[in-house]
Amino acid sequence: MLEHLLAEDFVGAPALRGQLDRTGGGHLGAGSVSVDLRVAGLEQQPALPSTPLPIDAPVHDRSGEYIGELLLWVEGSTTLSALEYAWVTDEMPTSLPSIDQIQLRPTDSRCRSNLVETRQTSVRRVSVSFEELLQ
């Protein structure tokens, strides 16, 4: 899956591909299919901000309906850190999609930055609203 997502050319892709043979991981939480990634030999690095790579990886079911997307996160723009499956279906998926369900497309990093900023703003709004409800 990681090899497929890193097949596109973008700034830093060759260095990230070079980490694949040293990358392992585990699920982010109970029932989650998203994966926390760790690159062997880089565990002692200080924590740096994580950002998604500038790739567009929509996921479609067997009938062609959009059911989510994959986000490949990097820490400090240099180290693989997570593979997230963001789904839009009613039921949480129980496994990552197969590669043939992913229609990989390169995307402009500015578009991805705007998308991430919008998501972070939405998460902050939901968090504030939730906190207001608790008061």
Secondary structure, 3 states (H helix, E strand, C coil): CHHHHCCCCCCCHHHHHCCHHHEEEEECCCCCCCEEEEECCCCCCCCCCEEECCEEEEEECCCCCEEEEEEEEEECCCEEEEEEEEECCCCCCCCCCCHHHECCEECCHHHHHHHHHHHHHHHHHHHHHHHHHHC
